[in-house]
Amino acid sequence: MIGSLNNAFHFDTLVWHWPIAIYLFVLGVSSGAMCLALAIKHFEQDKSALSKNPLVISAVILAASMVILGLLILIVDLTKPLDFWKVIVYQFSNPQSVMGRGVTLFILYQMAVFAWIIVIFKAEILRFISKFSPRTASNKIMLSILAQLERLDKYLDIALTILSILLGMYTGFLLSALVSYPMLNQPILPLLFLASGISSGIAASVVMAYTLFSANTETFGIALIHRIEKPVVIAEVILLMMLIIGMRFGVHAEQEAINLAVFGSFWAYVFWIGVIGIGIVLPLFLKVVCSDNSQQTKVFMVILPIFTLMGVMSLRMFILYAGQMVVA
């Protein structure tokens, strides 16, 4: 058993290890959480209520912090962490590379996220500033910044929606940089990672909102989540099927890669138990067998998203490791 696990995590063709899977996961959470916050803002008529909405608060915390966490993971994963700034500068000056485009995307995304947070939480920010610097130059500067951002509010929403979607898809494009691996060089991966990232972002936001910010079934956005979660899961299943079927009917290297990944390795168990079983089938099963009253409880609303998060993390690990087992 130990030997089997060792072989699953250490083999000759392995280039990227588990920290990259966590990196891909947290970026997906950020993308999905921001998409949720934007959707809630779109449907909420009372915009002043957004800054008090537990789901919005949770979503923006995750959107801002997960990208930073992802970059910290990359820094720690480097053999020379103190040289990370050199990597950032080099990649930013090399827009032709996937990593270079990613660095540019991170910068634009984080700037847009923080600008969006300032607009949504403007009243709270101004109250905080007025406590420490009433009627000073800094207060006037903040008012001026807020006025400028509010005028661009609609454009900011559109830009952030595009950037969030691109961030979710980027996690799939990043893997395609390993062009010699048939399973990773699939055009369907960006869409699959976007769909699963939206699932994980919504799930993480719900868990945080219920455990830290006293969300309940009356919280605006919960009904919206119930409406969109099923189409997102269906999209994930369809994209997974397209990936598997497409590779099964592909060239010999693709057939070998998908057969080994789904049917002939340790990672096949991760796929069927983690991705399909825990991530998709178990939440659907619990929704069918549990009563409506049970589904309204805090325990149910926290446990179900945790299963989703486990499934999405399993998918990242499965794609990363199983995708590197066969080289064309």
PABA-943899 format. One line per field, with one value per residue (C-alpha): residue number from 1; y, x, z. Coordinates in steps of 0.05 Angstrom, whole numbers. Layout:
% PABA-943899
n = (NUM:...);
Y = (Y:...);
X = (X:...);
Z = (Z:...);
//
This chain:
% PABA-943899
n = (1:2:3:4:5:6:7:8:9:10:11:12:13:14:15:16:17:18:19:20:21:22:23:24:25:26:27:28:29:30:31:32:33:34:35:36:37:38:39:40:41:42:43:44:45:46:47:48:49:50:51:52:53:54:55:56:57:58:59:60:61:62:63:64:65:66:67:68:69:70:71:72:73:74:75:76:77:78:79:80:81:82:83:84:85:86:87:88:89:90:91:92:93:94:95:96:97:98:99:100:101:102:103:104:105:106:107:108:109:110:111:112:113:114:115:116:117:118:119:120:121:122:123:124:125:126:127:128:129:130:131:132:133:134:135:136:137:138:139:140:141:142:143:144:145:146:147:148:149:150:151:152:153:154:155:156:157:158:159:160:161:162:163:164:165:166:167:168:169:170:171:172:173:174:175:176:177:178:179:180:181:182:183:184:185:186:187:188:189:190:191:192:193:194:195:196:197:198:199:200:201:202:203:204:205:206:207:208:209:210:211:212:213:214:215:216:217:218:219:220:221:222:223:224:225:226:227:228:229:230:231:232:233:234:235:236:237:238:239:240:241:242:243:244:245:246:247:248:249:250:251:252:253:254:255:256:257:258:259:260:261:262:263:264:265:266:267:268:269:270:271:272:273:274:275:276:277:278:279:280:281:282:283:284:285:286:287:288:289:290:291:292:293:294:295:296:297:298:299:300:301:302:303:304:305:306:307:308:309:310:311:312:313:314:315:316:317:318:319:320:321:322:323:324:325:326:327:328);
Y = (0:48:29:41:111:127:106:149:212:198:174:190:234:278:352:389:364:372:446:463:425:468:530:511:498:564:604:568:585:658:659:624:666:731:706:692:762:794:752:772:845:839:811:851:914:945:956:985:916:883:904:868:805:745:713:776:787:715:716:780:755:691:726:772:724:661:692:717:648:617:663:646:572:584:623:567:515:550:523:596:632:699:701:699:773:760:706:755:810:762:732:800:822:758:762:705:653:624:644:715:722:694:746:801:771:766:839:864:817:838:912:902:861:913:969:930:920:994:1011:959:975:1050:1069:1023:1047:1120:1108:1073:1129:1184:1153:1163:1222:1264:1321:1310:1305:1229:1231:1278:1233:1172:1209:1229:1157:1131:1182:1162:1087:1096:1130:1069:1019:985:981:953:898:879:880:839:788:778:775:724:679:685:668:606:585:603:545:498:537:534:458:461:490:417:403:335:306:283:289:360:385:382:444:423:433:509:501:442:481:542:502:466:531:564:504:509:585:581:523:558:622:584:548:613:652:600:587:658:708:679:665:629:606:677:707:739:696:627:618:641:589:534:555:555:496:442:472:480:407:384:425:392:323:338:367:307:261:301:297:222:205:252:220:150:164:204:183:124:166:199:131:104:165:164:89:90:152:128:52:30:69:96:160:121:111:186:199:150:159:231:267:227:195:249:310:296:233:241:313:295:233:272:323:267:228:285:321:395:412:376:413:480:464:496:428:407:474:467:393:391:446:412:349:394:424:354:334:395:385:312:334:381:326:275:319:341:273:227:276:269:193:186:227:230);
X = (0:56:94:33:23:97:92:29:64:134:147:197:153:128:146:94:78:20:32:12:-54:-68:-48:-98:-151:-145:-146:-210:-240:-223:-253:-317:-326:-319:-370:-418:-409:-420:-483:-512:-498:-533:-597:-597:-640:-618:-544:-532:-548:-490:-438:-479:-493:-455:-446:-417:-370:-346:-339:-297:-252:-240:-232:-178:-142:-140:-98:-48:-47:-34:25:52:47:88:140:148:151:210:279:300:238:276:284:209:207:256:209:150:189:215:146:112:162:150:76:84:90:30:61:73:0:-19:22:-11:-79:-65:-45:-106:-153:-128:-132:-204:-223:-197:-231:-297:-289:-278:-342:-385:-358:-351:-393:-355:-288:-307:-331:-265:-223:-264:-249:-174:-169:-233:-234:-163:-130:-133:-208:-215:-170:-212:-276:-246:-225:-294:-328:-284:-296:-371:-374:-340:-382:-417:-353:-317:-370:-362:-286:-285:-333:-287:-225:-258:-277:-207:-176:-219:-199:-126:-117:-132:-89:-30:-29:-28:42:64:51:83:30:-32:-81:-59:-57:-133:-174:-231:-190:-200:-276:-274:-231:-276:-339:-307:-276:-345:-370:-313:-319:-393:-382:-326:-368:-427:-384:-351:-417:-452:-394:-366:-419:-485:-517:-584:-635:-663:-597:-602:-564:-579:-639:-596:-543:-596:-617:-548:-514:-549:-532:-460:-455:-487:-436:-380:-406:-414:-344:-314:-350:-325:-254:-257:-294:-252:-188:-215:-226:-162:-92:-57:-21:-87:-121:-64:-64:-139:-143:-87:-116:-188:-181:-110:-76:-82:-110:-169:-192:-184:-226:-283:-285:-263:-286:-348:-368:-356:-357:-418:-459:-459:-486:-540:-558:-564:-609:-655:-659:-659:-723:-734:-729:-662:-635:-650:-605:-537:-504:-531:-513:-441:-429:-454:-407:-349:-362:-361:-295:-266:-289:-259:-193:-193:-204:-144:-100:-126:-115:-46:-17:-55:-42:33:36:39:84:70);
Z = (0:20:-43:-86:-56:-65:-138:-147:-122:-149:-220:-275:-318:-260:-267:-225:-154:-106:-88:-160:-149:-87:-128:-182:-129:-93:-158:-177:-109:-119:-189:-167:-104:-144:-196:-139:-109:-177:-188:-120:-135:-202:-172:-107:-116:-50:-65:5:34:-2:50:104:64:94:26:-6:53:50:-26:-29:27:-11:-78:-51:-5:-48:-103:-51:-20:-88:-100:-30:-48:-111:-71:-20:-76:-109:-92:-81:-53:-45:-121:-132:-150:-207:-234:-231:-267:-320:-333:-335:-387:-427:-448:-498:-442:-405:-339:-364:-384:-316:-278:-318:-304:-229:-225:-264:-226:-157:-174:-198:-137:-88:-127:-125:-50:-39:-77:-41:29:19:79:126:98:107:179:194:165:200:268:259:212:212:162:139:71:72:81:21:-21:-5:-22:-88:-103:-85:-130:-188:-176:-169:-236:-266:-226:-285:-325:-263:-257:-330:-327:-263:-292:-352:-308:-260:-318:-348:-280:-275:-346:-336:-288:-346:-395:-347:-350:-426:-420:-411:-485:-485:-438:-479:-421:-402:-473:-480:-502:-456:-392:-385:-388:-339:-291:-298:-281:-223:-198:-197:-156:-107:-100:-85:-37:1:6:35:86:109:109:153:201:209:188:212:144:142:92:88:68:-1:-50:-20:-67:-125:-107:-107:-177:-207:-171:-211:-280:-258:-235:-300:-339:-299:-314:-388:-393:-357:-405:-464:-438:-428:-492:-533:-509:-516:-590:-598:-619:-586:-534:-512:-507:-465:-419:-405:-396:-345:-310:-304:-301:-286:-231:-160:-190:-218:-146:-134:-196:-181:-105:-97:-159:-178:-112:-60:-105:-148:-129:-53:-53:-103:-63:2:-33:-55:10:61:78:61:135:141:80:114:174:185:189:120:89:113:101:30:4:40:-2:-63:-43:-31:-100:-134:-98:-119:-191:-188:-159:-209:-270:-247:-228:-276:-332:-323:-324:-400:-447:-521);
//
